[in-house]
Amino acid sequence: MRWLHLVLLAGCRQALGLEPPTRAPPVDAPIDTSVPMDAPLLVGCDANDGRLVACFDFEGDATNHSGTMLGVASTVTGFVPGVLGQAVQLEQLDSIRINETVALDVAQVTLEAWIQIPQLPGISARMGVIDNDSQYGLFVLGSGELYCTAGGALTAGTVAVGRWVHLACTFDGATETSYIDGSAVGALAMATPLSTTGTSGSAIGGNSPSGDPLIGDMDVVRIYDVARSAAQICSDAGRAACP
């Protein structure tokens, strides 16, 4: 009778909420699909990276946060949630310009940016992502193709609309390679060195000296004076598993 009394007493305490019920471990618990399996590993501007000559992470301003001194003129005022903190919201008349500087006259280059555009430009138009006058650039064409001009004209891949997309273009002095979301989508072998004769500076979210505005959101824009590796581009795109 004494043992029966103890068992009944324990059951009553659980029923009254005085003790938590004993739970069996879940069997075949469903996977939370709201959390991506390929979790982003994003980083912002690193002022200590000596190869990073320009970097804009748009945390409430359009200031260059690389370790390089650049003259930047901006008319942007809109900021929205981005892939890492805040992002800049670009309208038709917005402008971000970098004054002409020898710091951007490079023999090798990597251009990188996150963009989110609501729609493509007209079929005969284009949107400028990064452009250094007559030297190198990164554009989205009206067809949706990514267009790189770093030592040659490379058109490849398709840029999605309505979501964040990571775009990149590299030139190592011999080969130009373009990337979308961390994956190579095109390559062009050449021997044409990058020109250093541009005099109109650079544009972020447009063409230099003018035109081809990007209408949408932009985040973490980088210009390096070296061709980043495929693994580095993949990592910059937030991929958890890279070659």
C-alpha positions in Angstrom: 0.0 0.0 0.0 2.9 2.4 0.8 4.4 2.0 -2.8 1.0 2.4 -4.4 0.4 5.6 -2.5 3.7 7.1 -3.7 3.0 6.3 -7.3 -0.4 7.8 -7.1 1.0 10.9 -5.4 3.6 11.4 -8.2 0.9 11.1 -10.8 -1.3 13.7 -9.0 1.7 16.2 -8.8 2.2 15.9 -12.6 -1.5 16.4 -13.3 -1.6 19.5 -11.1 1.4 20.9 -13.0 3.8 20.7 -10.0 6.1 18.4 -11.9 6.9 18.3 -15.6 5.7 15.2 -17.4 8.2 12.7 -18.5 8.6 13.0 -22.3 10.0 10.4 -24.7 12.5 11.7 -27.3 10.8 12.7 -30.6 10.8 10.2 -33.4 11.3 11.4 -36.9 11.0 15.1 -35.9 10.3 17.3 -39.0 13.1 19.5 -40.4 12.7 23.2 -40.0 12.7 24.2 -43.6 12.6 27.9 -42.7 16.3 27.7 -41.9 18.5 27.3 -45.0 20.7 24.3 -44.9 23.4 26.3 -46.7 23.7 29.0 -44.1 25.3 32.3 -45.1 28.8 33.0 -43.9 28.9 36.7 -44.8 31.5 39.3 -43.8 31.7 43.0 -44.4 34.5 45.4 -45.4 38.0 44.6 -43.9 40.0 47.8 -43.8 43.1 45.7 -43.0 43.0 43.8 -46.3 45.7 45.4 -48.4 44.2 44.1 -51.6 40.8 45.6 -51.1 41.0 49.0 -52.7 37.3 50.0 -52.4 34.5 48.6 -50.2 31.0 49.8 -49.5 28.8 48.0 -47.0 26.2 50.7 -46.8 25.6 50.7 -43.0 23.5 53.9 -43.2 25.9 55.7 -45.5 27.8 55.4 -48.8 31.3 55.7 -47.4 34.3 53.7 -48.6 35.3 51.4 -45.8 38.5 49.9 -47.3 41.9 51.0 -46.1 42.3 53.1 -49.3 41.7 56.8 -49.3 39.1 57.6 -52.0 37.1 60.6 -52.9 33.4 59.6 -52.9 30.4 61.7 -53.9 27.0 60.3 -53.2 23.4 61.5 -53.5 21.7 58.4 -52.0 19.5 58.7 -48.9 17.5 55.4 -48.8 18.6 52.4 -46.8 16.8 49.0 -46.3 17.6 45.7 -44.7 20.4 44.0 -46.7 22.3 40.7 -46.8 24.5 42.0 -44.0 23.0 44.7 -41.9 21.7 47.5 -44.1 21.8 48.0 -47.9 21.5 51.0 -50.1 18.2 51.6 -52.0 18.9 53.1 -55.4 16.4 55.1 -57.4 16.6 56.5 -61.0 18.5 59.7 -60.1 20.7 58.3 -57.3 24.5 58.4 -57.8 27.6 57.1 -56.1 30.8 58.3 -57.8 34.5 57.7 -57.0 36.9 60.4 -58.1 39.6 59.4 -60.6 42.5 57.8 -58.7 45.6 55.7 -59.5 44.5 53.3 -56.7 41.9 51.9 -59.1 44.3 51.6 -62.1 45.1 48.0 -61.5 46.6 45.1 -63.6 44.4 42.5 -62.0 40.9 43.0 -60.6 38.0 41.5 -58.7 34.5 43.2 -58.8 31.9 41.9 -56.3 28.4 43.1 -55.3 25.1 41.9 -53.9 22.1 43.3 -55.7 18.4 42.9 -55.6 16.4 44.3 -58.5 12.6 44.3 -59.0 12.9 43.9 -62.7 15.4 43.9 -65.6 16.2 47.0 -67.6 14.6 47.4 -71.1 15.8 44.9 -73.7 18.2 47.4 -75.2 19.3 48.8 -71.9 21.6 47.8 -69.1 22.2 48.4 -65.4 25.6 49.4 -64.1 26.8 47.5 -61.0 30.4 48.8 -60.9 32.2 50.7 -63.6 35.6 52.3 -63.8 35.6 54.4 -67.0 37.1 52.6 -70.0 39.0 50.1 -67.7 36.6 47.5 -66.2 33.0 47.1 -65.3 30.1 44.8 -64.2 26.6 45.2 -65.7 23.3 43.5 -65.9 21.9 43.5 -69.5 18.2 43.8 -70.5 18.3 40.1 -71.3 19.2 39.3 -67.7 22.8 38.3 -68.6 25.8 39.3 -66.6 28.2 41.4 -68.6 31.8 41.9 -67.5 34.3 44.2 -69.2 37.7 43.4 -67.6 40.2 42.9 -70.4 37.4 41.8 -72.7 33.6 41.6 -73.1 32.2 38.5 -71.3 28.5 37.9 -71.4 27.3 34.8 -69.4 24.7 33.5 -67.0 21.3 34.9 -66.0 20.7 37.3 -63.1 17.5 36.6 -61.1 15.1 39.3 -60.1 13.2 39.8 -56.9 15.9 38.3 -54.6 19.4 39.0 -53.5 22.0 37.8 -56.0 25.8 37.8 -55.6 27.7 38.9 -58.7 31.4 38.9 -59.4 34.0 39.3 -62.1 37.7 38.6 -62.0 40.7 39.2 -64.3 44.1 37.7 -63.5 45.9 39.3 -66.4 45.1 36.4 -68.8 41.6 35.2 -68.1 38.4 36.9 -67.2 35.8 34.9 -65.2 32.3 35.8 -64.2 30.3 34.4 -61.2 26.7 34.3 -60.1 25.9 33.3 -56.5 29.4 31.9 -56.1 29.4 29.7 -59.1 31.5 30.4 -62.3 29.2 31.0 -65.2 31.6 32.1 -67.9 35.3 32.5 -68.8 37.2 34.3 -71.5 40.9 33.8 -72.2 42.8 36.8 -73.5 46.1 38.7 -73.3 44.8 42.3 -73.3 46.0 44.2 -70.2 43.6 46.4 -68.4 43.7 50.0 -69.6 44.8 52.8 -67.1 43.7 55.7 -69.3 40.2 56.4 -67.8 39.7 59.9 -66.6 36.1 60.0 -65.4 36.5 58.0 -62.2 34.2 55.1 -61.2 30.5 54.6 -60.6 28.8 52.3 -58.1 25.2 51.4 -59.3 25.7 53.0 -62.7 28.0 53.6 -65.6 31.0 56.0 -65.6 30.8 58.8 -66.6 27.0 58.6 -66.6 23.9 56.6 -67.4 22.8 53.0 -66.9 21.5 53.4 -63.4 20.8 50.3 -61.2 17.3 50.6 -59.8 17.0 48.3 -56.7 19.0 47.5 -53.7 22.8 47.0 -53.3 25.0 45.7 -50.6 28.7 44.9 -49.8 30.4 46.2 -53.0 34.1 45.3 -53.3 36.9 46.1 -55.7 40.2 44.2 -55.3 43.5 44.7 -57.0 43.9 41.0 -57.4 41.9 38.2 -59.0 40.2 36.3 -56.2 40.1 32.5 -56.4 36.9 30.6 -57.1 36.9 29.4 -53.5 37.1 33.0 -52.2 34.3 34.1 -54.5 32.2 31.2 -53.3 32.8 32.1 -49.7 32.0 35.8 -50.4 28.7 34.7 -51.8 27.8 33.2 -48.5 28.1 29.5 -49.5 28.7 27.2 -46.6 30.3 24.5 -48.8 32.9 25.8 -51.3 35.5 23.9 -53.4 
